[in-house]
Amino acid sequence: MPLETASIWAELRLALDELNKPLADANGGLIAAIDAADLGSESEKGALDALPFGEFSSAYFSAAMRANTRFAHEAIEKGLKAILLGNGLSPKRVRSRGHGLDSLLEDVERHDPTAFNELERCFGGAIQYLKNVTNIQHNPNILEYFREHGKTEVFVVSRYASIEQRKPAWGMIGFVYMEIIHTLSLLVCGLTPRDINRRIEIAATKAVLAESNRDPAWDADEWIGQELVRPRLEVVENLKNNWVLRAALRRCAKEYKHRDWGIWSWADHVRRNYIGTRRTRLKGDEAAVKTHI
């Protein structure tokens, strides 16, 4: 792998690793920062003591979100520029686009349709995933989405918001950032990326096979070969009647928590839905028994 490709891949993966960290880490970082103030200066400790914890907590969380936006925006910018440079565009032409992800993506569509189609496909998978999990439909057109959320202003505002009064410029949904970065990290290496739905299907299948030893009498290979695994893992009745499938979901939630937010989020969502449905049914059964008595 050429050094230039390795460097771009490393920066993209580093940004993706940062975004994969749970948002809960922000409060942990705040507490560590406040504790560290004891070892800093008396004036810093006094300033922290003088203001409400909630104010610092909110400010710290907002700073973490802005930092994530900068990481993601800059990583996507570098990935798109690497594709354009690899297609023979001059550094001067590429630099002229500045931090505008929308302009860079339009250039990729013109100069590397194959890369653009892969980005469009994986973006579409991310939008479909969000619709399935949150029931919210976002703009499925990648060019329009980038024009709205990938402008230069998004990067500039996230960089200087703490010292300048600027109108908000909302970036992309964190999950969309992650999927675009994941796609770019593979494209710059000449590889074909898998969208989130395909990755979930593969992870779910592997998890079912890995947990199948919990019930040797159950034919995991036969069950997997029937049809897609993911939709059947999302059916509450299937989980209720098969502890191998429940264990497979737990495995996905555990293994991918810090590796692939999309897979972890899907497994966690399905598990919560199953537990919630079971609790609701149990409460209904208890109420029915009391009524009967």
KEKOL-72316 format. One line per field, with one value per residue (C-alpha): residue number from 1; residue in three letters; x, y, z. Coordinates in pm, whole numbers, plus 32768, in hexadecimal, padded with zeros to 4 digits. Layout:
nr <- [NUM; ...]
rest <- [ALA; ...]
px <- [X; ...]
py <- [Y; ...]
pz <- [Z; ...]
//
This chain:
nr <- [1; 2; 3; 4; 5; 6; 7; 8; 9; 10; 11; 12; 13; 14; 15; 16; 17; 18; 19; 20; 21; 22; 23; 24; 25; 26; 27; 28; 29; 30; 31; 32; 33; 34; 35; 36; 37; 38; 39; 40; 41; 42; 43; 44; 45; 46; 47; 48; 49; 50; 51; 52; 53; 54; 55; 56; 57; 58; 59; 60; 61; 62; 63; 64; 65; 66; 67; 68; 69; 70; 71; 72; 73; 74; 75; 76; 77; 78; 79; 80; 81; 82; 83; 84; 85; 86; 87; 88; 89; 90; 91; 92; 93; 94; 95; 96; 97; 98; 99; 100; 101; 102; 103; 104; 105; 106; 107; 108; 109; 110; 111; 112; 113; 114; 115; 116; 117; 118; 119; 120; 121; 122; 123; 124; 125; 126; 127; 128; 129; 130; 131; 132; 133; 134; 135; 136; 137; 138; 139; 140; 141; 142; 143; 144; 145; 146; 147; 148; 149; 150; 151; 152; 153; 154; 155; 156; 157; 158; 159; 160; 161; 162; 163; 164; 165; 166; 167; 168; 169; 170; 171; 172; 173; 174; 175; 176; 177; 178; 179; 180; 181; 182; 183; 184; 185; 186; 187; 188; 189; 190; 191; 192; 193; 194; 195; 196; 197; 198; 199; 200; 201; 202; 203; 204; 205; 206; 207; 208; 209; 210; 211; 212; 213; 214; 215; 216; 217; 218; 219; 220; 221; 222; 223; 224; 225; 226; 227; 228; 229; 230; 231; 232; 233; 234; 235; 236; 237; 238; 239; 240; 241; 242; 243; 244; 245; 246; 247; 248; 249; 250; 251; 252; 253; 254; 255; 256; 257; 258; 259; 260; 261; 262; 263; 264; 265; 266; 267; 268; 269; 270; 271; 272; 273; 274; 275; 276; 277; 278; 279; 280; 281; 282; 283; 284; 285; 286; 287; 288; 289; 290; 291; 292; 293]
rest <- [MET; PRO; LEU; GLU; THR; ALA; SER; ILE; TRP; ALA; GLU; LEU; ARG; LEU; ALA; LEU; ASP; GLU; LEU; ASN; LYS; PRO; LEU; ALA; ASP; ALA; ASN; GLY; GLY; LEU; ILE; ALA; ALA; ILE; ASP; ALA; ALA; ASP; LEU; GLY; SER; GLU; SER; GLU; LYS; GLY; ALA; LEU; ASP; ALA; LEU; PRO; PHE; GLY; GLU; PHE; SER; SER; ALA; TYR; PHE; SER; ALA; ALA; MET; ARG; ALA; ASN; THR; ARG; PHE; ALA; HIS; GLU; ALA; ILE; GLU; LYS; GLY; LEU; LYS; ALA; ILE; LEU; LEU; GLY; ASN; GLY; LEU; SER; PRO; LYS; ARG; VAL; ARG; SER; ARG; GLY; HIS; GLY; LEU; ASP; SER; LEU; LEU; GLU; ASP; VAL; GLU; ARG; HIS; ASP; PRO; THR; ALA; PHE; ASN; GLU; LEU; GLU; ARG; CYS; PHE; GLY; GLY; ALA; ILE; GLN; TYR; LEU; LYS; ASN; VAL; THR; ASN; ILE; GLN; HIS; ASN; PRO; ASN; ILE; LEU; GLU; TYR; PHE; ARG; GLU; HIS; GLY; LYS; THR; GLU; VAL; PHE; VAL; VAL; SER; ARG; TYR; ALA; SER; ILE; GLU; GLN; ARG; LYS; PRO; ALA; TRP; GLY; MET; ILE; GLY; PHE; VAL; TYR; MET; GLU; ILE; ILE; HIS; THR; LEU; SER; LEU; LEU; VAL; CYS; GLY; LEU; THR; PRO; ARG; ASP; ILE; ASN; ARG; ARG; ILE; GLU; ILE; ALA; ALA; THR; LYS; ALA; VAL; LEU; ALA; GLU; SER; ASN; ARG; ASP; PRO; ALA; TRP; ASP; ALA; ASP; GLU; TRP; ILE; GLY; GLN; GLU; LEU; VAL; ARG; PRO; ARG; LEU; GLU; VAL; VAL; GLU; ASN; LEU; LYS; ASN; ASN; TRP; VAL; LEU; ARG; ALA; ALA; LEU; ARG; ARG; CYS; ALA; LYS; GLU; TYR; LYS; HIS; ARG; ASP; TRP; GLY; ILE; TRP; SER; TRP; ALA; ASP; HIS; VAL; ARG; ARG; ASN; TYR; ILE; GLY; THR; ARG; ARG; THR; ARG; LEU; LYS; GLY; ASP; GLU; ALA; ALA; VAL; LYS; THR; HIS; ILE]
px <- [8000; 809F; 80F5; 8000; 7EDE; 7F3C; 7F44; 7DEC; 7D5C; 7DF1; 7D58; 7C03; 7C0C; 7C83; 7B5B; 7A71; 7B00; 7AC3; 795A; 7923; 7968; 7827; 77A8; 77A0; 791B; 78E9; 7870; 7988; 7A7C; 79DE; 7A00; 7B6C; 7BA7; 7B12; 7BDF; 7D17; 7CD1; 7D3F; 7E98; 7E91; 7E6C; 7DA0; 7CFE; 7C82; 7BF8; 7B52; 7AAE; 7A23; 79A0; 78FD; 781D; 770C; 7776; 7655; 76E2; 7832; 778F; 76BF; 77E8; 78CB; 77CA; 7799; 7912; 7929; 7819; 78C6; 7A10; 796A; 78DD; 7A37; 7AD5; 79CD; 79BD; 7B36; 7B57; 7A50; 7AF5; 7C44; 7BA6; 7AF0; 7C26; 7CF8; 7C06; 7C17; 7D92; 7D9F; 7CD1; 7DCC; 7D3C; 7E45; 7E87; 7E31; 7CDB; 7C93; 7D03; 7C1F; 7AF2; 7B64; 7A95; 795D; 78F9; 77DA; 78C1; 79B9; 78A7; 782C; 798F; 79A1; 785C; 78F5; 7A50; 7A1D; 78B9; 7912; 7980; 7850; 7766; 7801; 77D9; 7673; 7625; 76B4; 760F; 74C3; 74F6; 7535; 73F7; 732F; 73C6; 7364; 7202; 71E5; 7273; 71EC; 70C2; 7144; 7175; 72A2; 72F6; 7360; 7411; 7582; 75CF; 74B2; 7510; 767A; 760A; 753F; 762A; 7784; 77C3; 7901; 783F; 7804; 7979; 79C6; 78AF; 790E; 7A77; 7A35; 78E5; 7981; 7A26; 7945; 77D2; 775F; 7611; 75F2; 7656; 75DF; 76B8; 7651; 75BB; 76D9; 767F; 7684; 77DD; 7855; 77C9; 7863; 79B5; 79A0; 7956; 7A71; 7B6D; 7B34; 7B16; 7C6C; 7CFF; 7C57; 7B61; 79E8; 7932; 780B; 76E6; 765C; 7543; 7635; 7720; 7603; 759C; 76FF; 7733; 75E3; 7628; 777F; 76EC; 75DC; 76E0; 77C6; 76AF; 7614; 76CF; 75DC; 74DC; 7582; 742F; 73D4; 7452; 74E8; 7564; 740B; 7369; 7465; 743A; 72C4; 72D0; 736E; 73D1; 73A2; 7227; 71E9; 72BE; 71DE; 70A6; 7052; 6FB5; 70F0; 71C2; 70CA; 70DF; 7255; 7366; 7475; 73E4; 73D3; 753F; 759C; 7508; 75C7; 7707; 76D0; 7687; 77C2; 78B7; 7863; 7826; 796D; 79B0; 787C; 7772; 766D; 767F; 7687; 7563; 7492; 74D3; 748F; 734E; 72CB; 7323; 7276; 7143; 7139; 7163; 705F; 6F62; 6F99; 6F69; 6E2B; 6DA1; 6DFC; 6D4C; 6C1D; 6C1B; 6C35; 6B16; 6A44; 6A85; 6A23; 68E6; 688D; 68C9]
py <- [8000; 814F; 823A; 8344; 824F; 81CD; 832F; 8388; 823C; 8273; 83CE; 8353; 822B; 8309; 83F1; 82C6; 823B; 838B; 8392; 822C; 828F; 82A6; 8408; 83B0; 83D4; 854C; 8563; 847E; 856B; 8692; 85EE; 859B; 8704; 878A; 8696; 86FD; 8869; 8818; 87D5; 8909; 8A63; 8AED; 8BE4; 8ACD; 8A04; 8B3D; 8B89; 8A29; 8A3A; 8B8C; 8B1B; 8A10; 88B2; 88AA; 89D1; 8929; 87DE; 887A; 893D; 880C; 8734; 883F; 885C; 86E2; 86EA; 8805; 8749; 8614; 86EA; 8775; 861A; 858F; 86B5; 86C6; 854D; 8549; 8676; 85C2; 8482; 8532; 85FC; 84BE; 8425; 855B; 856D; 83FC; 8449; 8544; 868D; 878E; 87E3; 894E; 88EB; 8809; 890D; 8A10; 8954; 89AB; 88FA; 88D7; 8769; 87B3; 883B; 871F; 8618; 86B9; 86A5; 8535; 84F6; 8593; 84FB; 83AA; 832B; 81D8; 826F; 8353; 822C; 8174; 82A8; 82D0; 8161; 8162; 82B1; 821F; 80F8; 81E7; 82AC; 8167; 80F1; 8234; 8214; 80AF; 80FC; 825B; 8264; 83B7; 83EB; 84C0; 8545; 8412; 84E1; 84EA; 8623; 86E8; 866A; 86DA; 882F; 885F; 87C9; 87C0; 892F; 89E2; 8AA0; 8960; 892C; 8A99; 8AC1; 8983; 89FE; 8B60; 8B4C; 8B75; 8CC3; 8D56; 8DA3; 8CE3; 8C5E; 8AE3; 8A18; 88B6; 879B; 863C; 853F; 8493; 8340; 83C7; 845B; 8306; 824D; 8341; 832B; 81AF; 81AB; 8299; 81D7; 80AB; 8167; 820D; 80B0; 8038; 7F5B; 7F35; 7FA4; 7EF1; 7FCB; 7FB9; 7EC8; 7DCE; 7DED; 7DA7; 7C73; 7BE9; 7C37; 7B9F; 7A61; 7A35; 7A70; 7968; 786A; 78C5; 7896; 7760; 767A; 76E8; 7601; 74E5; 7456; 7591; 759A; 76F7; 76BD; 7655; 7783; 7876; 77E4; 7824; 799D; 7ADF; 7ACA; 7C32; 7C50; 7B0C; 7B80; 7CB2; 7BDD; 7BCD; 7A73; 79E4; 7A6D; 79F9; 7892; 7877; 78CF; 78A4; 79CF; 7A9E; 7A48; 7AAA; 7C03; 7C2A; 7BC6; 7CCD; 7DD9; 7D81; 7D47; 7E78; 7F7F; 8035; 7FA6; 7FED; 80D2; 8069; 7EF5; 7F39; 802C; 7F35; 7E17; 7EF7; 7F79; 7E19; 7DA0; 7EC9; 7E93; 7D23; 7D6C; 7E82; 7DA7; 7C8A; 7D6D; 7DFE; 7CA1; 7C31; 7D5F; 7D12; 7BA9; 7C15; 7D09; 7BFA; 7B0C; 7C14; 7C65; 7AF5; 7AC9]
pz <- [8000; 7F98; 80B4; 803A; 8037; 818F; 821A; 8192; 8209; 8365; 8389; 8318; 8407; 8524; 84F0; 84E0; 8624; 86CE; 8656; 86C7; 882F; 88FD; 8938; 8AA9; 8AA2; 8A90; 8BF7; 8C65; 8BC2; 8C74; 8DC8; 8D7B; 8D11; 8E55; 8F24; 8E67; 8EBF; 9023; 8F92; 8EB1; 8F43; 9062; 8F74; 8E8E; 8FB2; 903C; 8EEF; 8ED9; 903E; 9004; 8EE5; 8EE6; 8E7E; 8D86; 8CC8; 8C9E; 8C4A; 8B34; 8AAD; 8AB6; 8A03; 88F6; 88CA; 88A0; 8796; 86DB; 86EC; 8658; 8540; 84F5; 84FB; 8414; 8323; 8300; 82D1; 81BD; 811B; 8110; 808E; 7F73; 7F1A; 7F14; 7E19; 7D3E; 7D49; 7CF4; 7BBE; 7B3E; 7BB4; 7C0A; 7D78; 7D29; 7C9E; 7DC6; 7EC6; 7E24; 7EB3; 8013; 811C; 8044; 804C; 7F61; 7E50; 7E82; 7E62; 7D21; 7C9A; 7CFB; 7C40; 7B06; 7B19; 7BC5; 7B91; 7C26; 7D72; 7D70; 7D38; 7E61; 7F3F; 7EC9; 7F0C; 806D; 80B8; 8046; 8130; 8252; 8209; 81F0; 8339; 83E9; 8361; 83E3; 853C; 8582; 8493; 8418; 82A3; 8243; 80EB; 8020; 7F14; 7F6C; 7EA0; 7F3D; 8097; 806A; 7FE8; 8124; 8228; 8188; 8140; 81A4; 82AD; 8371; 839F; 83E8; 84E7; 859F; 85AF; 8630; 86E3; 883C; 87E8; 86DB; 86C9; 8598; 8529; 8550; 841E; 845C; 83E5; 8386; 8472; 8528; 849B; 8336; 8375; 83EA; 82BE; 81C6; 8275; 827F; 810A; 80B5; 8189; 80A7; 7F5E; 7F8A; 7FAE; 7E6F; 7F2C; 7F0C; 804A; 80E6; 814C; 82AD; 8256; 81BE; 82E8; 83D8; 8312; 8318; 848A; 84E9; 8423; 84C2; 861D; 85EE; 857F; 86A1; 87A0; 8702; 87F2; 8902; 8864; 879E; 8744; 8684; 851B; 84FB; 8397; 8325; 83CE; 8339; 81DE; 81D4; 8190; 8210; 837E; 83ED; 83B5; 8473; 8598; 85AF; 85EA; 875D; 8747; 86AB; 87C9; 88CE; 8859; 8815; 890B; 8802; 8749; 8887; 88D0; 876B; 87A1; 88E8; 8834; 8724; 8828; 88EA; 87CF; 86FF; 880C; 87C6; 866B; 8598; 8627; 8527; 857A; 86F1; 86DA; 8611; 8706; 8832; 8794; 874A; 88AA; 894D; 8876; 88D8; 8A4C; 8A41; 898C; 8A80; 8BAD; 8B1B; 8AE0; 8C3F; 8CD6; 8BFE; 8C73; 8DE0; 8DB3; 8D0F; 8E31; 8F34; 8E72; 8E62; 8FD6]
//
